[in-house]
């Protein structure tokens, strides 16, 4: 008889919009800067999920050395 003691790993699907939302939250809180490279995000995303994030970024033609500002380039300003 086989008994599973660990829960089955869940794979979170990250879309580029989800990644952008997470990045905007980190920017708003001041944890990261728009001028830092995208790879600094790995400090804020769990390692097992980072692989999915990296693949999604690659599919959308982003390089890890690109600036975070390139990822969230289209922002709406409420006031000037």
Backbone as a chain_set.jsonl record, in Angstrom:
{"seq": "XXXXXXXXXXXXXXXXXXXXXXXXXXXXXXXXXXXXXXXXXXXXXXXXXXXXXXXXXXXXXXXXXXXXXXXXXXXXXXXX", "coords": {"N": [[0.837, -1.174, 0.0], [0.575, 2.188, -0.864], [1.167, 5.31, 0.492], [0.66, 8.69, 0.212], [2.599, 11.168, 1.562], [3.324, 13.736, 1.217], [1.897, 16.678, -0.155], [0.691, 16.874, -3.517], [2.713, 18.536, -5.882], [1.839, 21.795, -6.819], [1.404, 23.517, -9.785], [1.777, 26.756, -10.659], [0.362, 28.796, -13.017], [1.742, 31.385, -14.654], [0.822, 34.31, -16.162], [1.771, 36.911, -18.453], [0.505, 39.224, -17.731], [-0.119, 38.774, -15.04], [2.442, 38.699, -13.98], [3.281, 41.304, -14.497], [1.479, 42.688, -12.839], [2.343, 41.829, -10.308], [4.908, 42.921, -10.329], [4.324, 45.658, -10.457], [3.174, 46.009, -7.928], [5.399, 45.508, -6.292], [6.982, 47.645, -7.105], [5.384, 49.821, -6.281], [5.521, 49.522, -3.526], [8.125, 50.058, -3.09], [10.141, 48.162, -3.065], [11.613, 47.394, -5.254], [13.284, 48.892, -8.101], [12.591, 50.701, -11.122], [14.793, 50.709, -12.741], [16.325, 48.509, -12.285], [17.549, 45.227, -13.237], [15.456, 42.642, -14.661], [15.954, 40.164, -13.505], [16.193, 40.51, -10.74], [13.769, 40.031, -9.668], [13.609, 37.406, -8.921], [14.235, 37.257, -6.277], [11.904, 37.707, -4.959], [10.043, 35.895, -5.732], [9.009, 32.583, -5.261], [11.388, 29.889, -5.576], [10.539, 27.499, -6.961], [8.481, 28.444, -8.473], [9.673, 30.346, -9.981], [10.794, 29.303, -12.299], [8.595, 28.981, -13.997], [7.846, 31.647, -14.303], [10.116, 32.668, -15.548], [10.029, 31.261, -17.979], [7.653, 32.285, -19.088], [8.349, 34.987, -19.39], [10.373, 34.682, -21.276], [8.901, 33.68, -23.443], [7.551, 35.956, -24.124], [9.495, 37.517, -25.151], [11.269, 38.841, -23.369], [14.323, 39.571, -21.769], [16.334, 38.464, -19.035], [18.153, 40.346, -18.294], [17.058, 42.707, -19.093], [15.581, 45.881, -18.239], [13.377, 46.455, -15.457], [11.6, 48.472, -15.902], [11.081, 48.235, -18.636], [9.376, 46.11, -18.679], [7.056, 46.988, -17.422], [6.234, 49.154, -18.943], [3.979, 50.493, -19.943], [2.149, 52.56, -18.228], [-0.493, 54.069, -16.39], [-1.029, 57.351, -15.404], [-2.413, 58.933, -12.631], [-2.282, 61.537, -11.685], [-0.243, 64.447, -12.267]], "CA": [[0.0, 0.0, 0.0], [1.35, 3.418, -0.975], [0.516, 6.464, 1.091], [1.333, 9.956, -0.081], [2.764, 11.988, 2.756], [3.494, 15.122, 0.785], [0.891, 17.062, -1.148], [1.168, 16.939, -4.896], [3.152, 19.897, -6.204], [0.929, 22.55, -7.669], [2.097, 24.388, -10.717], [1.059, 28.004, -10.86], [0.554, 29.322, -14.366], [1.936, 32.833, -14.637], [0.677, 35.028, -17.43], [2.574, 38.136, -18.442], [-0.268, 40.224, -16.984], [0.07, 38.489, -13.613], [3.809, 39.107, -13.641], [3.285, 42.778, -14.473], [0.773, 43.124, -11.627], [3.243, 41.596, -9.173], [6.0, 43.89, -10.432], [3.784, 46.973, -10.074], [3.032, 46.024, -6.47], [6.743, 45.653, -5.732], [7.403, 49.024, -7.382], [4.605, 50.717, -5.417], [5.995, 49.373, -2.145], [9.507, 50.519, -3.031], [11.082, 47.052, -2.915], [12.454, 47.352, -6.446], [13.335, 50.115, -8.899], [12.371, 50.484, -12.558], [16.084, 50.642, -13.43], [16.99, 47.239, -11.984], [17.27, 44.171, -14.211], [14.318, 41.782, -14.346], [16.33, 39.003, -12.699], [16.061, 40.757, -9.296], [12.463, 39.53, -9.239], [13.755, 36.059, -8.36], [14.322, 37.395, -4.824], [10.554, 37.879, -4.433], [9.205, 34.814, -6.25], [9.548, 31.296, -4.799], [12.216, 29.233, -6.602], [9.841, 26.535, -7.822], [7.62, 29.198, -9.376], [10.518, 31.204, -10.81], [10.979, 28.653, -13.595], [7.412, 29.324, -14.801], [7.937, 33.079, -14.603], [11.197, 32.821, -16.525], [9.538, 30.759, -19.269], [6.672, 33.243, -19.613], [9.101, 36.16, -19.838], [11.068, 34.303, -22.504], [7.899, 33.599, -24.509], [7.164, 37.329, -24.473], [10.716, 38.172, -25.643], [11.988, 39.618, -22.36], [15.556, 38.979, -21.271], [16.49, 38.717, -17.604], [18.991, 41.533, -18.104], [16.263, 43.894, -19.413], [15.16, 46.641, -17.063], [12.004, 46.257, -15.003], [10.814, 49.504, -16.571], [10.649, 47.724, -19.935], [8.292, 45.159, -18.432], [5.845, 47.731, -17.037], [6.387, 50.431, -19.643], [2.701, 51.19, -20.137], [1.511, 52.871, -16.957], [-1.417, 55.199, -16.403], [-0.788, 58.281, -14.304], [-3.629, 59.574, -12.146], [-2.017, 62.969, -11.619], [1.138, 64.797, -12.627]], "C": [[0.887, 1.244, 0.0], [0.527, 4.568, -0.4], [1.324, 7.707, 0.762], [1.406, 10.78, 1.191], [2.926, 13.458, 2.422], [2.399, 15.469, -0.212], [1.512, 17.121, -2.536], [1.583, 18.369, -5.212], [2.151, 20.571, -7.137], [1.75, 23.486, -8.54], [1.229, 25.611, -10.96], [1.381, 28.507, -12.251], [0.623, 30.834, -14.284], [1.739, 33.382, -16.038], [1.515, 36.3, -17.331], [1.838, 39.236, -17.681], [-0.134, 40.022, -15.479], [1.449, 38.946, -13.153], [3.885, 40.629, -13.55], [2.587, 43.316, -13.227], [1.651, 42.966, -10.393], [4.367, 42.633, -9.154], [5.518, 45.281, -10.021], [3.613, 47.085, -8.561], [4.385, 46.202, -5.795], [7.282, 47.066, -5.952], [6.694, 50.004, -6.452], [5.088, 50.682, -3.977], [7.45, 49.794, -1.984], [10.538, 49.418, -2.848], [12.061, 46.968, -4.078], [12.367, 48.688, -7.166], [13.124, 49.758, -10.371], [13.677, 50.283, -13.318], [16.837, 49.344, -13.154], [16.674, 46.217, -13.071], [16.133, 43.269, -13.726], [14.714, 40.638, -13.422], [16.277, 39.257, -11.195], [14.712, 40.265, -8.775], [12.558, 38.149, -8.606], [13.901, 36.1, -6.841], [12.94, 37.423, -4.181], [9.583, 36.792, -4.888], [9.817, 33.494, -5.8], [10.291, 30.56, -5.924], [11.46, 28.261, -7.506], [8.897, 27.227, -8.798], [8.427, 30.069, -10.336], [10.712, 30.619, -12.199], [9.817, 29.001, -14.524], [7.44, 30.791, -15.222], [8.979, 33.315, -15.691], [10.759, 32.361, -17.917], [8.547, 31.731, -19.903], [7.363, 34.505, -20.119], [9.806, 35.876, -21.164], [10.097, 34.224, -23.679], [7.496, 34.984, -25.005], [8.37, 38.179, -24.872], [11.357, 39.145, -24.659], [13.232, 38.846, -21.955], [15.689, 39.327, -19.798], [17.351, 39.94, -17.335], [18.256, 42.824, -18.477], [15.847, 44.598, -18.128], [13.693, 46.369, -16.733], [11.085, 47.287, -15.652], [10.324, 49.079, -17.942], [9.442, 46.805, -19.787], [6.982, 45.878, -18.129], [5.829, 49.105, -17.702], [5.079, 51.194, -19.783], [2.004, 51.364, -18.796], [0.584, 54.062, -17.142], [-1.155, 56.056, -15.183], [-2.105, 58.931, -13.921], [-3.47, 61.085, -12.082], [-0.558, 63.23, -11.956], [1.825, 65.527, -11.515]], "O": [[1.838, 1.336, 0.777], [-0.635, 4.769, -0.752], [2.529, 7.761, 1.008], [0.385, 11.054, 1.821], [2.687, 14.323, 3.265], [2.017, 14.631, -1.029], [2.704, 17.384, -2.694], [0.88, 19.312, -4.848], [1.686, 19.98, -8.112], [2.672, 24.154, -8.072], [0.088, 25.503, -11.411], [2.55, 28.628, -12.619], [-0.342, 31.485, -13.885], [2.411, 32.966, -16.982], [1.915, 36.705, -16.24], [2.471, 40.085, -17.055], [-0.046, 40.993, -14.727], [1.599, 39.509, -12.069], [4.489, 41.172, -12.624], [3.046, 44.288, -12.626], [1.703, 43.851, -9.539], [4.73, 43.153, -8.099], [6.225, 46.0, -9.317], [3.879, 48.138, -7.98], [4.505, 46.961, -4.832], [7.96, 47.618, -5.085], [7.321, 50.909, -5.9], [5.066, 51.7, -3.286], [7.952, 49.877, -0.863], [11.688, 49.7, -2.513], [13.197, 46.525, -3.912], [11.495, 49.508, -6.881], [13.441, 48.651, -10.804], [13.67, 49.744, -14.424], [17.893, 49.112, -13.743], [15.653, 46.325, -13.75], [15.888, 43.153, -12.526], [13.891, 40.182, -12.628], [16.311, 38.296, -10.427], [14.537, 40.101, -7.567], [11.68, 37.761, -7.835], [13.709, 35.08, -6.18], [12.817, 37.187, -2.979], [8.426, 36.778, -4.469], [11.025, 33.3, -5.941], [9.873, 30.603, -7.081], [11.725, 28.212, -8.707], [8.551, 26.661, -9.835], [7.923, 30.481, -11.381], [10.787, 31.363, -13.177], [10.027, 29.283, -15.703], [7.099, 31.131, -16.355], [8.747, 34.069, -16.635], [11.084, 33.002, -18.917], [8.593, 31.974, -21.109], [6.995, 35.032, -21.169], [9.833, 36.721, -22.058], [10.426, 34.651, -24.785], [7.144, 35.156, -26.172], [8.283, 39.406, -24.926], [11.925, 40.158, -25.067], [13.201, 37.623, -21.816], [15.209, 40.372, -19.36], [17.281, 40.512, -16.247], [18.759, 43.916, -18.214], [15.772, 43.983, -17.064], [12.882, 46.091, -17.617], [9.919, 46.999, -15.921], [9.257, 49.515, -18.374], [8.59, 46.738, -20.673], [5.914, 45.421, -18.538], [5.452, 50.099, -17.081], [5.077, 52.424, -19.746], [1.355, 50.447, -18.291], [0.848, 54.951, -17.952], [-1.069, 55.553, -14.063], [-2.832, 59.424, -14.782], [-4.404, 61.828, -12.386], [0.264, 62.314, -11.929], [2.992, 65.896, -11.647]]}, "num_chains": 1, "name": "protein.A"}
